[in-house]
Amino acid sequence: MQSSLTPFRVAVIGGGPAGLMAAQTLAQGGAQVDVYDAMPSVGRKFLLAGRGGMNITHAEPYADFVTRYGKGAAPLRPMLDVFGPQDVRDWVHGLGVDTFVGTSGRVFPTDMKAAPLLRAWLHRLRESGVRFHMRHRWLGWRDDALVLDTPDGELLVRADAVVLALGGGSWARLGSDGAWVPLLAARGVGVAPLAPANCGFDVDWSEHFSSRHAGEPLTTVAIVSTGADGREFRKQGQFVVTQGGVEGSLIYALSAALRDQITANGYTTIYLDLLPDLSSQRVADEVARPRGARSMASHLQSRLGIKGVKAGLLRECLGKQQYADEDQLAQAIKRLPVRLLWPRPIDEAISSAGGVRWDALEGTMLKSAPGVFVAGEMVDWEAPTGGYLLTACLAGGQAAGRDVLAWLKRG
Ligand SMILES: Cc1cc2nc3c(=O)[nH]c(=O)nc-3n(C[C@H](O)[C@H](O)[C@H](O)COP(=O)(O)OP(=O)(O)OC[C@H]3O[C@@H](n4cnc5c(N)ncnc54)[C@H](O)[C@@H]3O)c2cc1C
């Protein structure tokens, strides 16, 4: 047994939000914590998340909140029950940063930035004795020791327990490169392949269309598609046409289902409702109105406000005959098929799906490596944007910290 004068020594590898929250929990519990990270500084993806407005959590009712994690909701639930959206906000406030709820229910720090929050957090962690070791890349185990590649050569570290919080597989240049997957697989840990989540998709646009419309947003459209259960779903929002495909909030929100359909079928087709606020009948009536000598394009613009990228899409996705047929054109405005070929590469995605399988875990501890705990995006769950990712990373880091303390105390 350790005495209270010789605290347990815990190594946290990975200084993203999950690892830092594990470090915080462990330090509060009296452990001596060393954080190792391969990069020159911690929290790089956390800082990037703050660039476009740091969406830290979501204010919708908790019963709805937990459903956003899909299949991961059940195993994540006990962690979120202890450290949920309100706890995230209280924790941010405790670091001296205020939050506000945006119109969509998303919660942001008042200044929308991640840097002041991270600065205050690191200051608090250092004050509580957490030590940081940058440019220390974990390469695996030798016997029971952790092998770290450091600027001064190889370092072997022995700790009473280890928390791995190595992130997913997107934006490798910020540190989370998924290089841990074979290291854990070699240790007998089941890992679901990492896959892009909250990602764009490739579409085989013609040169004519993409050269004119790449970068243009489609505001207020709806997408109809088919879920894994075979049922159609419909979601309204906006997205952007890119040089070679589509991206943006509406696409990200549906990306898990779209990705899974492509994996199963080789491609998927989404159906765009270009005028979701108008009924099919109204659209048909307007298209059928006499247009005199006017072209169909200017008829659609004056009767229905269809112009720019929406007009371009109709031209791109319909044959000449369909475009000239009023019935078919009206139907297409409400249900325009666009074929998605494959997701954009994982490195471009906002997050990744896959990771350490839940059945490889007992709580947050690896069954095949007692004393090694995992947290954050490297675990097999996924969620849409909206603050759900960071909330689960923080909750998972907190749970791993608590599990380590309980395991060490058990002896
Ligand atoms: C552009 C963008 C915007 C985002 N915006 C939001 C948002 O607004 N809201 C939200 O909820 N989420 C957002 N996210 C997602 C969120 O940032 C991530 O889900 C979160 O950072 C994952 O936390 P993590 O601690 O699990 O891993 P990471 O933050 O990826 O941290 C993992 C750490 O492990 C280190 N590491 C990896 N391998 C090793 C190794 N072998 N040895 C040592 N260290 C290693 C890395 O250097 C890194 O520091 C965004 C992501 C992106 C890319």
The ligand as an SDF file (V2000), in Angstrom:
LIG
                    3D

 53 58  0  0  0  0  0  0  0  0999 V2000
  -11.8180   22.2820  -37.0200 C   0  0  0  0  0  0  0  0  0  0  0  0
  -12.3920   21.6330  -35.7750 C   0  0  0  0  0  0  0  0  0  0  0  0
  -13.3650   22.3140  -35.0460 C   0  0  0  0  0  0  0  0  0  0  0  0
  -13.9190   21.7080  -33.9070 C   0  0  0  0  0  0  0  0  0  0  0  0
  -14.8680   22.3920  -33.2100 N   0  0  0  0  0  0  0  0  0  0  0  0
  -15.4570   21.8050  -32.1410 C   0  0  0  0  0  0  0  0  0  0  0  0
  -16.4420   22.4960  -31.3840 C   0  0  0  0  0  0  0  0  0  0  0  0
  -16.7190   23.6910  -31.6170 O   0  0  0  0  0  0  0  0  0  0  0  0
  -17.0720   21.8270  -30.3720 N   0  0  0  0  0  0  0  0  0  0  0  0
  -16.7540   20.5270  -30.0550 C   0  0  0  0  0  0  0  0  0  0  0  0
  -17.3690   19.9580  -29.1550 O   0  0  0  0  0  0  0  0  0  0  0  0
  -15.7670   19.8730  -30.7060 N   0  0  0  0  0  0  0  0  0  0  0  0
  -15.1220   20.4870  -31.7390 C   0  0  0  0  0  0  0  0  0  0  0  0
  -14.1270   19.8160  -32.4090 N   0  0  0  0  0  0  0  0  0  0  0  0
  -13.7440   18.4640  -31.9500 C   0  0  0  0  0  0  0  0  0  0  0  0
  -12.8460   18.4890  -30.6890 C   0  0  0  0  0  0  0  0  0  0  0  0
  -11.8110   19.4490  -30.8610 O   0  0  0  0  0  0  0  0  0  0  0  0
  -12.2490   17.0860  -30.4740 C   0  0  0  0  0  0  0  0  0  0  0  0
  -13.3000   16.1530  -30.4070 O   0  0  0  0  0  0  0  0  0  0  0  0
  -11.4390   17.0300  -29.1770 C   0  0  0  0  0  0  0  0  0  0  0  0
  -10.3310   17.9080  -29.2290 O   0  0  0  0  0  0  0  0  0  0  0  0
  -10.9040   15.6150  -28.9220 C   0  0  0  0  0  0  0  0  0  0  0  0
  -10.2960   15.6350  -27.6770 O   0  0  0  0  0  0  0  0  0  0  0  0
   -9.2930   14.4850  -27.2080 P   0  0  0  0  0  0  0  0  0  0  0  0
   -8.6990   14.9600  -25.9250 O   0  0  0  0  0  0  0  0  0  0  0  0
   -9.9490   13.1740  -27.2530 O   0  0  0  0  0  0  0  0  0  0  0  0
   -8.1490   14.4430  -28.3500 O   0  0  0  0  0  0  0  0  0  0  0  0
   -7.2480   15.6020  -28.9780 P   0  0  0  0  0  0  0  0  0  0  0  0
   -7.7710   16.9440  -28.6700 O   0  0  0  0  0  0  0  0  0  0  0  0
   -7.0850   15.2090  -30.3930 O   0  0  0  0  0  0  0  0  0  0  0  0
   -5.8660   15.4420  -28.2010 O   0  0  0  0  0  0  0  0  0  0  0  0
   -5.0710   14.2870  -28.3270 C   0  0  0  0  0  0  0  0  0  0  0  0
   -3.6640   14.6270  -27.8650 C   0  0  0  0  0  0  0  0  0  0  0  0
   -2.8960   13.4240  -27.8580 O   0  0  0  0  0  0  0  0  0  0  0  0
   -1.6060   13.7190  -28.3580 C   0  0  0  0  0  0  0  0  0  0  0  0
   -1.0440   12.4630  -28.8900 N   0  0  0  0  0  0  0  0  0  0  0  0
   -1.5430   11.6720  -29.8640 C   0  0  0  0  0  0  0  0  0  0  0  0
   -0.7480   10.6020  -30.0510 N   0  0  0  0  0  0  0  0  0  0  0  0
    0.2690   10.7190  -29.1580 C   0  0  0  0  0  0  0  0  0  0  0  0
    1.4090    9.8920  -28.8470 C   0  0  0  0  0  0  0  0  0  0  0  0
    1.6640    8.7380  -29.4890 N   0  0  0  0  0  0  0  0  0  0  0  0
    2.2550   10.3070  -27.8590 N   0  0  0  0  0  0  0  0  0  0  0  0
    2.0150   11.4630  -27.1800 C   0  0  0  0  0  0  0  0  0  0  0  0
    0.9590   12.2730  -27.4340 N   0  0  0  0  0  0  0  0  0  0  0  0
    0.0970   11.8930  -28.4100 C   0  0  0  0  0  0  0  0  0  0  0  0
   -1.8300   14.7710  -29.4060 C   0  0  0  0  0  0  0  0  0  0  0  0
   -0.6610   15.5160  -29.6760 O   0  0  0  0  0  0  0  0  0  0  0  0
   -2.9440   15.6050  -28.7880 C   0  0  0  0  0  0  0  0  0  0  0  0
   -2.4370   16.6830  -28.0340 O   0  0  0  0  0  0  0  0  0  0  0  0
  -13.5140   20.4080  -33.5050 C   0  0  0  0  0  0  0  0  0  0  0  0
  -12.5130   19.7550  -34.2290 C   0  0  0  0  0  0  0  0  0  0  0  0
  -11.9520   20.3560  -35.3610 C   0  0  0  0  0  0  0  0  0  0  0  0
  -10.8760   19.6180  -36.1260 C   0  0  0  0  0  0  0  0  0  0  0  0
  1  2  1  0
  2  3  1  0
  2 52  2  0
  3  4  2  0
  4  5  1  0
  4 50  1  0
  5  6  2  0
  6  7  1  0
  6 13  1  0
  7  8  2  0
  7  9  1  0
  9 10  1  0
 10 11  2  0
 10 12  1  0
 12 13  2  0
 13 14  1  0
 14 15  1  0
 14 50  1  0
 15 16  1  0
 16 17  1  0
 16 18  1  0
 18 19  1  0
 18 20  1  0
 20 21  1  0
 20 22  1  0
 22 23  1  0
 23 24  1  0
 24 25  2  0
 24 26  1  0
 24 27  1  0
 27 28  1  0
 28 29  2  0
 28 30  1  0
 28 31  1  0
 31 32  1  0
 32 33  1  0
 33 34  1  0
 33 48  1  0
 34 35  1  0
 35 36  1  0
 35 46  1  0
 36 37  1  0
 36 45  1  0
 37 38  2  0
 38 39  1  0
 39 40  1  0
 39 45  2  0
 40 41  1  0
 40 42  2  0
 42 43  1  0
 43 44  2  0
 44 45  1  0
 46 47  1  0
 46 48  1  0
 48 49  1  0
 50 51  2  0
 51 52  1  0
 52 53  1  0
M  END
$$$$
